Amino acid sequence: MDTVTVGSELTRSMLEEGYQSIWCAVSDESDENAIEDQVGNDFTSRIVAFEDGQFYCTGGMPWKYAVPIEIVALTRYDFSF
């Protein structure tokens, strides 16, 4: 059975594989909290490192949890008028 890597574990794995900048939903509570905070909040950071048990963003702030997300610009075709 294959296991699927998700959440902060996926971010750590991506950094180990050489990804240098990963957009993530971040939190100091849990992966679930990081994603929940996206409703009415904008706790996202570009994660560039994982050191001493913490993720670090381009601004140097540490985070305990970082869940990779995809940010895509919308076009008018994404909406029905």
C-alpha positions as CSV (number, residue, x, y, z in Angstrom):
1,M,0.0,0.0,0.0
2,D,1.3,3.4,-1.0
3,T,1.3,6.2,1.6
4,V,0.5,9.7,0.6
5,T,2.6,12.5,2.0
6,V,0.6,15.6,2.9
7,G,0.7,18.7,5.0
8,S,3.8,19.8,6.7
9,E,5.4,16.5,6.0
10,L,5.0,17.2,2.3
11,T,6.6,20.6,2.7
12,R,9.6,19.1,4.5
13,S,9.9,16.5,1.8
14,M,9.8,19.1,-0.9
15,L,12.6,21.1,0.8
16,E,14.7,18.0,1.1
17,E,14.2,17.3,-2.6
18,G,15.5,20.8,-3.5
19,Y,12.5,23.0,-3.8
20,Q,13.6,26.4,-2.8
21,S,10.4,28.4,-2.3
22,I,7.0,26.8,-1.4
23,W,3.8,28.8,-0.9
24,C,2.2,27.5,2.3
25,A,-0.7,28.1,4.6
26,V,1.1,28.4,8.0
27,S,0.2,28.0,11.7
28,D,1.8,27.4,15.0
29,E,-1.1,25.1,16.1
30,S,-1.6,22.3,13.5
31,D,-1.8,21.5,9.8
32,E,-5.6,21.6,10.1
33,N,-5.5,25.1,11.7
34,A,-3.2,26.4,8.9
35,I,-5.8,25.4,6.3
36,E,-8.8,26.6,8.3
37,D,-7.1,30.0,8.7
38,Q,-7.5,30.5,5.0
39,V,-11.2,31.3,5.5
40,G,-11.2,35.0,6.3
41,N,-7.5,35.1,6.9
42,D,-4.3,35.3,4.8
43,F,-1.7,33.4,6.8
44,T,0.4,32.3,3.9
45,S,4.1,32.4,3.5
46,R,6.8,31.4,1.0
47,I,8.7,28.7,2.9
48,V,12.4,28.5,2.2
49,A,13.9,26.3,5.0
50,F,13.2,23.8,7.7
51,E,15.6,24.0,10.6
52,D,15.5,23.0,14.3
53,G,11.9,21.7,13.9
54,Q,10.5,24.9,12.4
55,F,9.7,26.2,8.9
56,Y,11.2,29.5,7.9
57,C,9.7,32.0,5.4
58,T,11.4,34.5,3.3
59,G,10.9,37.1,6.0
60,G,12.7,34.9,8.5
61,M,9.7,34.1,10.7
62,P,9.5,30.6,12.1
63,W,6.3,28.5,11.8
64,K,5.6,25.1,13.3
65,Y,3.3,24.0,10.5
66,A,3.4,24.8,6.8
67,V,0.9,23.2,4.4
68,P,1.7,23.6,0.6
69,I,-1.0,25.5,-1.3
70,E,-1.4,26.5,-4.9
71,I,-2.0,30.2,-5.7
72,V,-3.4,30.8,-9.1
73,A,-4.6,34.1,-10.7
74,L,-8.2,34.0,-11.6
75,T,-9.5,35.0,-15.0
76,R,-13.0,36.1,-16.0
77,Y,-13.6,32.5,-17.3
78,D,-13.4,31.2,-13.8
79,F,-16.7,32.9,-13.1
80,S,-20.1,32.7,-14.7
81,F,-21.8,36.1,-15.1
